[in-house]
């Protein structure tokens, strides 16, 4: 690659000049051979206001090529790379299509290609010429067409010579898209940014440092929230099974230490004879936890692998242990499964159990941090998420252990102590969940997600079924010893049912994507703005406008007010033709 030291490529888009022709969209598809349904860049057609004062805005969107891209840290395979000149790109040969970068990106700029698709069922001659089957099952994104200027002749300046400029910029009929070097103060885009006071970067409060600037952005009312469609039921199964298996084993180990040493299932001196003599009736809850815990974690990993586009590349997931919590989750899971299973079968060694339990704790923590770092989904991107995954993992594991102890008729450990610990774990998990629901709303999207989780159906399933009813049953078990085992099974089943509802609600039903237009859908308006706005932008409801005003800082409010037409702003880009 012919990259010059000190360059940082970026883009400036003048909203005033965009006419919504979608030429950039089609040119990008043709240049990069994108299949049906995949758009690396698009132009939103937005309307705001009420008749007769209605405004229409065309808003081009593309990858922001952030200086601190969240997708880079989220990618477990190191397929996402950042060049010295700031371009973020994907190595197709390493990507497994896990989707972690998709939910991490707040700009919705990464696009999985799930299957081989053609416009007319089979490849037409033009499609066959440009179609790349290597992109099926992986994630794709804009790369600023670096193939056009990496080998540019000496003295050629990308952005000034159309042949060596990203195709979206070179094809724009209105000259609304300009490309150049942000580190060169004399470049066209640097001068445009310096001389235009209203140049903004989208979602700058997320600290991603985008390399794409928008000039003359209007006030845009929030759009209807959109659910993420990258992670589905199988991903929810992973986020349920992993912490459940790890929590089950950790609790069984602790109670096993309190109760005393449990014999290994297989005698190393006579493995075949001892294996043949194993019967299900001889297994106590500690044995079952040592077998079921790794099995549940493995089921979670297989679930997420089944949802990946290229599961046969699965071991690539360990390539980014330095940055990716998904890589770390996989490493912790492998250590946990190996040590927990081997210890249960052969050793029953407290030091090995301690390492395995620590790895299980790492699984719970890693899953919580995967969601906590996902800047594309506000409902996940909260600091309390890792703590919630630990508390819920212990509660779910407690549910499994209650079912095992009740079904096997074992008092393991002494019932009174066990029931008391189970009640405390459930109350602690409930406290963390309620604290999560009380998290102050930083965005309208987060407020909407929490409102979904507060719906009666989820509160009944998560709070009542998953916590309060089991606590009540376990408290009754103190006073009715004869029914204690049946109560333990019922309470454990309710805990698991409530936990499954909680995971489905969190991963599937409340996982709304970031609103691209600032914290409450408002960008700084055309021209300058100062102070808080007294009136609403067109199309913004009263309740949400009041919520926006309460959190907006000076400069974030819009001058697009209900009774004021925005001032005319001249086209800045026309001076740089």
C-alpha positions as a printed Julia matrix, in Angstrom:
577×3 Matrix{Float64}:
   0.0     0.0     0.0
   1.33    3.36   -1.03
   0.5     5.3     2.14
   2.18    8.58    2.97
   3.13    9.15    6.61
   1.04   11.81    8.3
  -2.03   11.46    6.13
  -5.46   11.06    7.68
  -8.17   10.61    5.1
 -11.59   12.05    5.8
 -14.73   13.32    4.16
 -16.91   16.41    4.28
 -20.58   16.19    3.26
 -22.55   19.38    2.63
 -26.17   18.65    3.48
 -27.3    21.82    1.68
 -25.96   20.55   -1.63
 -27.27   16.96   -1.52
 -30.27   16.49   -3.85
 -31.08   12.9    -2.82
 -30.34   11.38   -6.25
 -28.68    8.27   -4.71
 -25.94    8.38   -7.36
 -23.33    7.79   -4.66
 -25.27    4.77   -3.42
 -25.42    3.1    -6.83
 -21.87    4.04   -7.76
 -20.63    2.44   -4.52
 -22.58   -0.75   -5.21
 -21.15   -1.03   -8.72
 -17.58   -0.18   -7.74
 -17.49   -2.73   -4.93
 -19.78   -5.43   -6.37
 -22.26   -5.37   -3.5
 -25.11   -7.93   -3.5
 -28.82   -7.06   -3.23
 -29.74   -5.62    0.15
 -26.22   -4.44    1.0
 -25.55   -0.71    0.93
 -22.25    0.64    2.21
 -23.63    4.13    1.91
 -27.1     5.53    1.48
 -28.99    8.81    1.54
 -31.79    9.21    4.06
 -34.88   11.1     2.88
 -36.16   12.9     5.97
 -39.23   15.09    6.4
 -40.02   17.26    9.4
 -42.56   19.83   10.45
 -46.29   20.15    9.94
 -48.13   21.58    6.98
 -47.63   24.2     5.64
 -44.2    24.55    7.24
 -42.59   21.3     6.17
 -38.92   20.65    5.48
 -37.27   17.86    3.56
 -33.64   16.88    4.08
 -31.39   14.46    2.24
 -28.78   13.08    4.62
 -25.92   10.92    3.2
 -24.6     8.24    5.54
 -21.45    6.16    5.36
 -18.83    4.62    7.63
 -17.28    7.34    9.78
 -13.77    5.78    9.83
 -13.41    6.71   13.49
 -10.05    7.42   15.08
 -11.23    5.29   18.03
 -13.55    2.8    16.32
 -15.57    0.61   18.72
 -15.78   -2.06   16.01
 -11.98   -2.43   16.12
 -11.99   -3.43   19.78
 -15.12   -5.57   19.45
 -13.86   -7.74   16.58
 -12.61  -11.05   18.05
 -10.72  -12.18   14.94
  -8.64   -9.04   14.17
 -10.48   -8.91   10.82
 -11.26   -5.23   11.48
  -8.1    -3.23   10.94
  -7.13    0.44   11.04
  -4.55    1.68    8.55
  -1.97    4.35    9.45
  -3.95    6.82    7.32
  -7.1     6.28    9.43
  -9.09    4.04    7.07
 -10.98    1.26    8.85
 -11.34   -1.87    6.74
 -12.17   -5.58    7.03
  -9.92   -8.5     6.12
 -12.41  -10.85    4.44
 -10.21  -13.89    5.07
 -10.37  -13.54    8.86
 -13.98  -12.47    9.47
 -16.34  -15.13   10.85
 -19.54  -13.06   10.62
 -20.19  -13.09   14.37
 -21.84   -9.65   14.31
 -20.0    -8.24   17.33
 -18.72   -5.31   15.28
 -22.23   -4.62   13.95
 -23.75   -4.03   17.38
 -20.62   -2.15   18.5
 -20.89    0.4    15.67
 -23.24    3.28   16.58
 -23.42    4.46   12.96
 -25.02    1.29   11.54
 -22.22    1.27    8.99
 -21.34   -2.44    8.98
 -23.31   -4.82    6.82
 -23.36   -8.63    7.13
 -23.9   -10.61    3.94
 -25.85  -13.63    5.15
 -26.26  -15.56    1.92
 -25.48  -15.56   -1.78
 -28.06  -13.35   -3.46
 -28.67  -12.06   -6.96
 -31.22   -9.61   -8.3
 -32.92  -12.13  -10.6
 -32.4   -15.4    -8.76
 -29.22  -16.27  -10.61
 -26.2   -14.2   -11.52
 -26.63  -11.98  -14.55
 -23.51  -11.41  -16.69
 -22.75   -8.01  -15.07
 -23.22   -9.47  -11.58
 -21.01  -12.44  -12.38
 -18.21  -10.06  -13.39
 -18.14   -8.12  -10.1
 -19.66  -10.51   -7.53
 -17.27  -11.68   -4.8
 -18.37  -14.99   -3.22
 -15.73  -14.51   -0.52
 -17.97  -11.92    1.11
 -20.81  -14.35    1.8
 -21.18  -15.06    5.52
 -19.01  -12.18    6.69
 -19.39   -8.51    7.52
 -18.64   -5.78    4.97
 -18.22   -2.02    5.07
 -17.0     1.1     3.28
 -13.22    1.39    2.93
 -13.03    4.78    1.19
 -12.18    2.93   -2.04
  -8.52    2.81   -1.01
  -7.82    0.55   -3.98
  -8.3     3.62   -6.17
  -5.55    5.74   -4.64
  -3.1     3.41   -2.9
  -1.04    3.13   -6.08
  -1.62    6.68   -7.27
   1.3     8.26   -9.15
   3.6    10.63   -7.32
   2.07   14.08   -6.98
  -1.53   12.95   -7.44
  -3.78   14.12   -4.61
  -6.78   11.88   -3.8
  -9.86   14.04   -3.61
  -8.58   16.48   -6.2
  -8.16   13.95   -9.04
 -11.4    12.07   -9.65
  -9.7     8.92  -10.89
  -8.02    8.53   -7.48
 -10.99    9.56   -5.33
 -13.61    7.37   -3.58
 -16.35    6.7    -6.11
 -19.08    8.28   -3.97
 -17.27   11.62   -4.04
 -16.23   11.46   -7.68
 -19.76   10.56   -8.83
 -21.71   13.11   -6.75
 -23.56   15.33   -9.22
 -23.98   18.16   -6.7
 -20.43   18.18   -5.39
 -21.84   17.52   -1.93
 -19.2    14.93   -0.98
 -15.57   15.99   -0.71
 -12.62   13.74    0.19
  -9.16   14.67    1.37
  -6.46   14.78    4.03
  -7.67   16.03    7.4
  -4.1    16.43    8.65
  -3.23   18.83    5.84
  -4.49   22.29    6.83
  -4.32   23.37    3.17
  -6.47   20.53    1.87
  -9.9    21.38    0.52
 -11.8    19.62    3.29
  -9.64   21.13    6.04
 -10.36   24.64    4.73
 -14.06   23.86    4.42
 -14.21   22.69    8.03
 -12.2    25.68    9.28
 -14.32   28.25    7.45
 -17.71   26.66    8.17
 -18.71   27.13   11.79
 -21.5    24.56   11.65
 -19.39   21.53   10.7
 -20.34   18.63   12.99
 -19.5    14.98   13.49
 -22.33   12.59   14.25
 -22.69   11.18   17.78
 -19.51   12.91   18.87
 -20.47   12.43   22.52
 -19.64    8.72   22.13
 -15.93    9.62   21.8
 -15.36    7.71   18.58
 -13.71   10.71   16.81
 -15.31   10.25   13.36
 -13.41   11.3    10.23
 -16.58   12.36    8.38
 -17.93   15.88    8.86
 -21.36   17.2     7.91
 -21.85   20.82    6.92
 -25.11   22.7     7.43
 -26.98   19.92    9.24
 -30.63   20.75    9.9
 -32.61   19.97   13.01
 -33.97   16.46   12.61
 -36.64   15.0    14.84
 -35.96   11.54   16.27
 -36.91    8.65   14.07
 -38.89    5.65   15.24
 -36.58    3.33   17.21
 -35.33    0.32   15.29
 -34.49   -3.05   16.84
 -31.14   -4.64   16.09
 -31.46   -7.65   13.8
 -27.92   -8.98   14.05
 -28.18  -11.17   17.13
 -31.28  -13.35   17.37
 -32.56  -16.16   19.58
 -29.34  -18.18   19.37
 -27.35  -15.23   20.69
 -29.85  -14.87   23.55
 -29.33  -18.58   24.26
 -25.58  -17.99   24.57
 -26.08  -15.09   26.97
 -28.34  -17.34   29.05
 -26.51  -20.67   28.97
 -22.99  -19.31   29.5
 -23.59  -17.47   32.79
 -25.96  -20.22   33.97
 -23.37  -22.97   33.52
 -20.58  -20.89   35.05
 -22.74  -19.81   38.0
 -23.9   -23.38   38.6
 -20.34  -24.7    38.8
 -19.08  -21.84   40.96
 -21.83  -22.34   43.54
 -21.38  -26.12   43.53
 -17.65  -25.73   44.13
 -18.14  -23.37   47.06
 -20.77  -25.57   48.67
 -18.66  -28.64   47.95
 -15.78  -27.11   49.88
 -18.11  -26.36   52.78
 -19.57  -29.87   52.76
 -16.34  -31.8    52.31
 -14.42  -33.57   49.58
 -16.4   -35.34   46.87
 -14.85  -38.38   45.2
 -13.99  -38.2    41.52
 -16.18  -40.19   39.16
 -13.29  -42.07   37.53
 -10.4   -43.7    39.35
  -7.19  -42.94   37.41
  -5.84  -46.35   38.46
  -8.81  -48.21   36.93
 -10.52  -45.82   34.5
 -12.47  -48.45   32.55
 -13.73  -50.29   35.58
 -14.75  -47.14   37.44
 -16.41  -45.73   34.31
 -18.45  -48.9    33.89
 -19.56  -48.71   37.51
 -20.96  -45.19   37.3
 -24.71  -44.95   37.77
 -26.92  -41.89   37.67
 -28.16  -42.59   41.15
 -24.59  -42.32   42.45
 -24.15  -38.79   41.15
 -24.65  -36.04   43.71
 -25.4   -32.4    42.85
 -21.69  -31.57   42.83
 -21.06  -34.19   40.14
 -24.02  -32.97   38.14
 -22.82  -29.38   38.39
 -19.38  -30.43   37.16
 -20.97  -32.08   34.13
 -23.85  -29.71   33.4
 -21.87  -26.51   33.92
 -19.42  -27.15   31.03
 -22.28  -28.59   28.95
 -24.31  -25.39   29.31
 -21.33  -23.17   28.45
 -20.61  -25.38   25.42
 -24.25  -25.13   24.35
 -23.95  -21.35   24.51
 -20.82  -21.33   22.37
 -22.39  -23.66   19.83
 -25.46  -21.41   19.69
 -23.47  -18.32   18.84
 -21.32  -20.31   16.4
 -24.48  -21.46   14.61
 -25.49  -17.82   14.2
 -22.1   -16.82   12.75
 -21.79  -16.62    8.99
 -18.54  -18.62    8.81
 -18.58  -21.02   11.8
 -15.78  -23.18   10.34
 -13.43  -20.28   10.98
 -14.45  -20.36   14.64
 -10.96  -20.62   16.11
 -10.18  -17.19   14.67
 -12.19  -15.9    17.59
  -9.08  -16.28   19.8
  -6.94  -13.92   17.73
  -7.83  -10.7    19.55
  -7.35  -11.5    23.23
  -5.63   -8.14   23.71
  -8.75   -6.07   22.97
 -11.91   -8.09   22.31
 -14.1    -9.3    25.15
 -15.62  -11.87   22.83
 -12.15  -13.37   22.37
 -11.65  -13.36   26.11
 -15.06  -14.94   26.68
 -14.11  -17.79   24.36
 -10.75  -18.28   26.07
 -12.33  -18.27   29.54
 -15.0   -20.7    28.34
 -12.45  -23.15   26.94
 -10.39  -23.12   30.15
 -13.53  -23.48   32.24
 -14.95  -26.39   30.25
 -11.67  -28.32   30.19
 -10.77  -27.91   33.85
 -14.3   -28.34   35.24
 -14.92  -31.53   33.28
 -11.51  -33.08   33.96
 -11.68  -32.22   37.65
 -15.15  -33.75   37.99
 -14.09  -36.93   36.23
 -10.57  -37.51   37.57
  -9.2   -35.15   40.2
 -11.58  -33.32   42.55
  -8.7   -31.0    43.34
  -9.55  -27.72   45.16
  -6.81  -25.73   43.35
  -8.09  -26.9    39.96
 -11.66  -26.13   41.03
 -10.6   -22.63   42.05
  -9.04  -21.97   38.63
 -12.08  -23.41   36.84
 -14.48  -21.34   38.95
 -12.4   -18.21   38.24
 -12.59  -18.95   34.52
 -16.36  -19.33   34.88
 -16.5   -15.95   36.57
 -14.51  -14.64   33.6
 -17.19  -15.99   31.24
 -19.91  -14.05   33.08
 -17.83  -10.88   33.26
 -16.82  -11.09   29.58
 -20.4   -11.47   28.39
 -21.44   -8.45   30.41
 -18.58   -6.4    28.96
 -19.42   -7.5    25.4
 -22.79   -5.81   25.82
 -21.45   -2.92   27.9
 -19.02   -1.98   25.09
 -21.69   -2.19   22.36
 -22.12    1.51   21.54
 -24.65    0.69   18.85
 -27.3    -0.45   21.38
 -27.92    2.04   24.22
 -29.79   -0.53   26.35
 -26.59   -2.59   26.54
 -24.05    0.22   26.66
 -24.29    0.82   30.42
 -21.7     0.42   33.15
 -23.85   -1.86   35.33
 -24.14   -4.57   32.68
 -21.09   -6.67   33.81
 -22.36   -6.66   37.4
 -25.79   -7.72   36.18
 -24.36  -10.66   34.26
 -22.48  -11.85   37.34
 -25.46  -11.52   39.66
 -27.86  -13.08   37.16
 -25.42  -15.89   36.35
 -25.22  -16.8    40.02
 -29.02  -16.59   40.33
 -29.58  -18.79   37.26
 -26.97  -21.27   38.5
 -28.73  -21.28   41.83
 -31.93  -22.22   40.01
 -30.3   -25.22   38.33
 -28.73  -26.33   41.63
 -32.1   -26.08   43.38
 -33.7   -28.3    40.74
 -30.85  -30.83   40.98
 -30.91  -30.98   44.76
 -34.69  -31.32   44.82
 -34.85  -34.04   42.16
 -32.01  -36.07   43.62
 -33.31  -35.82   47.15
 -29.93  -34.62   48.37
 -29.51  -32.14   51.15
 -26.49  -30.45   49.68
 -25.39  -28.44   51.53
 -27.54  -28.38   54.72
 -30.98  -27.17   53.57
 -31.32  -24.16   55.87
 -27.98  -22.65   54.81
 -28.61  -23.43   51.15
 -32.06  -21.9    51.14
 -30.79  -18.77   52.88
 -27.99  -18.34   50.34
 -30.43  -18.87   47.45
 -32.75  -16.17   48.81
 -29.86  -13.71   49.2
 -28.62  -14.35   45.65
 -32.09  -13.79   44.23
 -32.6   -10.55   46.17
 -29.16   -9.3    45.14
 -29.88  -10.03   41.47
 -33.27   -8.32   41.75
 -31.61   -5.25   43.27
 -29.12   -5.07   40.38
 -31.91   -5.45   37.8
 -33.98   -2.69   39.38
 -30.9    -0.48   39.55
 -30.39   -1.08   35.83
 -33.97   -0.03   35.1
 -33.36    3.12   37.17
 -30.31    4.14   35.13
 -30.73    7.8    34.1
 -31.81    8.11   30.47
 -28.93    9.51   28.41
 -30.79    9.16   25.13
 -34.37    8.86   23.97
 -33.54    5.42   22.59
 -32.34    4.2    25.98
 -35.47    5.62   27.62
 -37.59    3.75   25.08
 -35.68    0.49   25.68
 -36.16    0.76   29.44
 -39.84    1.54   28.9
 -40.13   -1.73   26.97
 -38.44   -3.65   29.79
 -40.84   -2.05   32.27
 -43.89   -3.35   30.47
 -46.16   -5.43   32.63
 -45.51   -8.67   30.75
 -41.75   -8.46   31.34
 -42.05   -7.25   34.91
 -44.32  -10.18   35.72
 -41.93  -12.61   34.03
 -38.65  -11.18   35.31
 -39.49   -9.69   38.71
 -42.45  -11.76   39.89
 -41.8   -15.17   38.3
 -38.0   -15.0    38.3
 -37.44  -13.48   41.74
 -40.34  -12.77   44.09
 -42.2   -16.08   43.74
 -39.02  -18.19   44.19
 -38.08  -16.12   47.26
 -41.56  -16.66   48.72
 -41.42  -20.4    48.03
 -37.96  -20.78   49.55
 -39.07  -18.84   52.63
 -42.04  -21.18   53.02
 -39.71  -24.16   52.76
 -38.27  -23.24   56.15
 -41.64  -23.88   57.75
 -42.68  -26.96   55.74
 -39.74  -29.38   55.78
 -41.8   -32.22   54.34
 -42.38  -30.3    51.11
 -38.9   -28.82   50.96
 -37.62  -30.85   47.99
 -40.7   -30.13   45.87
 -40.5   -26.45   46.75
 -36.83  -26.36   45.71
 -37.65  -27.84   42.3
 -40.52  -25.4    41.77
 -38.43  -22.39   42.85
 -35.54  -23.43   40.63
 -37.81  -23.84   37.63
 -39.32  -20.39   38.2
 -35.86  -18.83   38.45
 -34.8   -20.35   35.12
 -38.06  -19.34   33.44
 -37.69  -15.75   34.63
 -34.04  -15.71   33.57
 -34.87  -16.88   30.08
 -37.52  -14.15   29.79
 -34.99  -11.57   30.97
 -32.41  -12.59   28.36
 -34.91  -12.64   25.5
 -36.22   -9.24   26.55
 -32.74   -7.73   26.84
 -31.22   -9.21   23.68
 -34.21   -9.25   21.36
 -37.1    -7.08   22.52
 -35.45   -3.97   23.98
 -32.25   -3.82   21.92
 -32.98   -0.66   19.94
 -30.25    0.89   17.83
 -28.72    4.28   18.52
 -30.61    7.22   17.06
 -28.12    8.57   14.54
 -29.15   12.15   15.14
 -27.52   13.09   18.4
 -28.65   12.3    21.9
 -32.3    13.09   21.32
 -32.33   13.21   17.56
 -31.13   16.79   17.29
 -28.04   18.03   15.48
 -26.77   21.59   15.75
 -28.78   23.61   13.27
 -27.76   25.51   10.16
 -25.89   28.56   11.36
 -24.92   29.24   14.95
 -26.91   28.48   18.09
 -26.55   29.55   21.67
 -28.41   28.76   24.85
 -31.3    26.37   25.27
 -34.13   26.43   22.81
 -37.51   27.66   23.91
 -39.4    26.02   21.06
 -39.52   22.61   19.48
 -37.99   21.52   16.21
 -40.46   20.45   13.56
 -41.88   17.0    14.17
 -40.58   16.6    17.74
 -43.29   15.68   20.23
 -43.76   17.75   23.35
 -42.74   15.06   25.85
 -39.59   14.09   23.99
 -38.69   17.76   23.37
 -38.97   18.46   27.1
 -36.76   15.45   27.78
 -34.25   16.64   25.18
 -34.14   20.15   26.61
 -33.48   18.79   30.09
 -30.31   17.03   28.92
 -29.12   19.28   26.1
 -26.06   21.43   26.63
 -25.62   24.88   25.14
 -25.02   24.47   21.44
 -26.88   21.19   21.23
 -30.29   22.83   20.93
 -31.67   23.63   17.55
 -32.62   26.9    15.94
 -35.25   25.05   13.95
 -38.13   26.31   16.03
 -41.8    25.76   15.46
 -42.55   29.33   14.44
 -39.19   30.38   12.92
 -37.98   29.48    9.47
 -34.27   28.66    9.39
 -32.01   31.29    7.91
 -30.63   30.73    4.44
 -27.09   29.41    4.49
 -25.03   29.68    1.32
 -23.53   26.52   -0.15
 -20.03   26.4     1.27
 -18.78   23.75   -1.15
 -19.45   25.93   -4.17
 -16.32   27.93   -3.34
 -14.11   24.87   -3.76
 -15.13   23.64   -7.17
